[in-house]
Amino acid sequence: MGSRKQHRKPKPYPSDLTDAQWELIAPMVPVPSAGRPPIHSRRRIVDAILYVNRTGCSWRQLPHDFPKWETVYWYFKVWNESGVTDRIHDALRARVRDRGVRDPMASAGMVDAQAVKGADTVGTDTRGWDGAKRVNGRKRHLVTDTLGLLVVVLVTAGSVQDCDGGRRVLARAKTVIVVVWADGGYAGKLVAWVDTHCRIALDIVRKPRVQRGFAVLPHRWVIERTLSWLVCCRRLDHDYERLPAHSEAFIKWANDRAHDTTTRTDTGTPPMAIDPRIVTISKHLLTFAQPSHHSSAPASGHGVEGPLDETSPPRPGTVGVERT
């Protein structure tokens, strides 16, 4: 009995990739071509990054069954600097869109910002005071497609206004996006600037004058839902990163989602209730990116990018997610 327990395979963490999910991203995770042969598998490195992102633990508190935290952090930093993280995220997003009978390249989207408190590890040179939200920390500027999938992310000091951050993040998205919906914080001179310099049509979705209290607004609820999914990863509840680039990398790894939310919303079916036990965006994207053996979607829908079905907003309780 003792030897059987000793050689028993360790139970995987909820954030670990499945075999099918790893097969999808393995070709995009580079193998070191120089130096001595690696001791740890690339899959275990990815699992460790997902664990940090989902649980919010510090690098030094990684469980002992993972590689050493210095090794995991080194790969996290190198992959982000060399563009591996971007290539994985972009490839999986394109595959999800293709399964949803959408053009892999998004042409319409939403822009919004989220202010979060900065931990003591965030330096004064990259943090600031957001007077509107009364938060001392950083601000995340996001552009998503009409499914709520992340297209561009920019992390700035909290003192940066939404319109100023929107100018910078939309400039990054101008190569793919041609129409964007936004809230009233992006109104004014930004509309003309984006049209002139980025060739993007910025459409402001305003609240009805007769509105009292909370109401789901067309288009805007999609990115609001994405922002609420972000904080399900405990690493993103606050901003703990010394470098804004590392915050952006964790956002790409860690946008919590519910199974089937994307495809059901895209087809006009009301979204499913969000499971608070859901893991990170990479696992969600990998789930949708896996080949479907019973999908019979017509090919005629490819190349068409339209707004979401505004008659199918999220049910009450699906916009925000309680952390577990």
N, C-alpha and C positions, 0 to 999 in steps of 0.2 A: 504493500500500500504506500509505503514511504517513497519508493522510487517512482511509482506512478504519479503521485502528487508532484514530485520534483520536476518531472518532464512534461507536466500538463501545460498546454498552451495558455498564456495569460489572457484573461478576459479583456476584450477590447473596450476602449472608452467610447461613450456615445458620440464623441466628435471624430472618431477615427473613420477613415475612408473604407468603403467596402472594396472587394476585389474588382468589381465591375467599374466602380468610380475611379480606382487607381489606373486601370487599363486605359481610361480616356485621357488622363493627363500625363501619364508616364512618358509618352514621346516628347512632351513639351518641357519636361524637367531635365535639364542637361546633366550629363555625366562628366565629372571633372576629367579633363584631358591631359593634365600635367600633374606632376608630383606623384606621391605614393598612392596606391589604390585606396579608395575610401573604406573606412571601417564600418560605417553605418549606412543603411539603405536609404535611398532618397525618399521612399514612401514613409519611413519612420520619421524623417525630418519634417515632412509635410504634416503628418499626424501631430507632431509636437507643436508646430505653429498653430494648427487649428485648436489644440488643447489650450494654449495660452490665450487665444482669442476668445474662446467660448467661456472659459472659467474665470478669466481676468487675473490669474496668478502672475507674479513677477517671473522674469526669466530664471532667476536663481532658485525659484521654488518648483521647477519642473520635477515631476515624479522621477524616481531613479530608474524606472524601466524605459525611459526615453534616453536618447543621447545626451551628452553633457550640454548644459544650457549655452555655453560658449560656442559650441559647434552649431547648435540650432540657430542662435542669433546671427552667427556669421553667414549661414546660408540665407536666412531671412533678409539680411542686408544686401548681400551680393545679388540675390535673385531680383530684388527690387531695383537696384541700381542698373542691372544689365537688361531689364525689361522682361524678365521671365514672368513675373507676376502679372504684368499687363497682357502679355501674350496668352497666358492661360485664361485670364478673365475674359478677354475679347473673344477668344475662340469658343469658349463655353456659351457666352451670351449669343453669339451668332448661331450656334447650334440650337439653342433653345428657341430663338426666333424662327429658325427654319422649321422646327417641329410645330410651331404655332401658326404655320402658314403665313409667315411674314418674311419680308426681305431681310437677309442677314444683316444688312447695313441699315441702321435706324435713320429715319429722315425727320421724325417728329419726336418731341419730348417735352419735358417739364424742367424747370429750374427752381430751386429753393435753397434755403440755408437753415442750419441747425447750430445753435450755440450750446456748448457744453462746458462745464467747469473744468479748469485745469488743475492737475495735481501739483504737488511740490516739485516734481521732476520736470515740469514745464518751465523753461527759462523766461525771464521778463522780456526778452527781445522777441519772443514769438507768442506772447499772450497779451490780452487787453480786456477792457471793460465794455461789455455790451449793455448800453443804457436801456435799451428797449426790454431785454429779457432779464436785466440785472444779474448778469453772470460774468464772473471774472475767469476768463479762460480762452478758448479757441472757438472758431466758427468753421463749420463744414459747409462748403458750397457744392451742391450736387446738380448734375444734369442726368436725368433718366430718360429712357424711351417710354413709349406708351404702355408698356407692360410693367413699368416700374423697375426695370433692370438698369443697373448703373452704367452710364456711358463715360462721364468725366467727374472727377472729384478734386477739389482744391481745399486745402486746410490753411486758414489764415488766423491771425490774432482776432480775438473777439471784438475788438474795436473797429474792425473793417465793416463798413456799411454793406448791406445786401446788394445795393446797386453797383458798388465798386467791385465787390467780389464776383457779382454776376458778370460784369464786363470781362474779367479775367478768365472765368470758367467757360463762358460762351465763346471766347476767342479760341479756346482749346477745342471746342466742339464744332467749330465752323466747317471742318472738313467733312462732316457727316450729317449734321442736323441743319434743316432748312426752316423749320417752324417750331416755336417754343411757346408754351403757356406758362404764365407766372402770376404771382399775386401783386397786390398794389404796391408793395415795396420796391418793385422794379419799374414802376411807371416813371414818366418824365423824359429827361434827355437820353436815358439809356435806350429807349425804343428806337430813336433815330440813329444813335451811334451804332447799335447792333446791326441795323439794316444797312448802314453805309459801309462799315468796316468788316462785318462778318457775313453779310448777305443772308441774315436770319430774320424771319418775320417773328417779332415778339408780340404775343397776344396777351393782354392783361385780363385776367379773370377776376372781376370784382364781386364783392358781396352784394346781394340785393339790398336796396335801401330799406325794405320792409323786414329784413331778416332780424330776428331776435333770438339770441342764443346760438347754439351750435347747429350747423347744417352742412351737409356734404355738398361741396361745390364741384361742378364739372371739371374734369381734367386734374384739378389741384389735389384731389383726394389720392391720386395714384402716387405722387411723390411724398405726400404726407404719410402714407402707409409705409413707404420705403424708409423714411426717417424714423418711424416708430419701430421698424424691424431692427434698425441698427443697434439700438440700446439694449436689445436682447442679449447681445454679446457683452459680457461684463467688462471686457477690456475697453469697450467703447462707451460705457456708462459715463465715464469721465475721459479726459485726455491725459494719458500717462506718458506719452512719448516725448523725448527730448527734441526730436526732429519732426517737423510737420510731414516730411516725406514718409516717415514710418507710420504716422497716423493714417495717411492716405492708403498705404499698403494694407493696414489692418482693416480698413473699411472695405477694400476690394475683397479681402479674404472673408469678411464677416458680416454680411447683410442677411439677418435672419429672415426666414420665409416659411410659409406653410406649403405643404405638398399640394400640387395641382392648382395653386392660386393663380399663377401666371397664365397657364393655358386656358383655364376656365374663364378668367376675366376677359381674355382676348377674344373668345368666341361668344361673349355676351352672356355666359352663364354666371349666376351669382357666385362670388368667391366662397370657398370653403372657410369654415371657422379655423383660425390659426391655432395650431398646437404649440403651447408654450415650451414643449420639449424639443422643438426643432433645432437643428444644428446650424452650421454656418452657410453663407451664400455659396461657397464652393461646393458643398455637399448638395445644396438645393439645385444648383445649376447642373451638377453632374447627374443628378437624378433625372432631370428633364432631358439632358443631352444624350442619355443612353438610347440606343436604337429601339424603336417601338415595333413590335411584331404584329400589332393589330390596328395600326393607324391607317386610315383610308382617306386622309385629307386630300382634296384636289390640288393639283399643282397650279391652277390658274390664279390662286391668290398671291403668288409670289410677286414681289416688286410693288405691292400696294401697301402704303403706310397711311393708315387713317386713325382718327381718334377712337378712344374706347367707347363702348356702348354706355352712354351716360345714364341709361335707365337701369343699369345694374351696378349701383354703388355698393360698397361693402356693407354688410349687415352690422347693426350695432354690436360693438365688442370686438370687431375684427380689425379696426384701425390701430388700436393700441394693444400691446401684448404684455402680460404680466411676466416678469422675469422669474425664473426658477433657480 
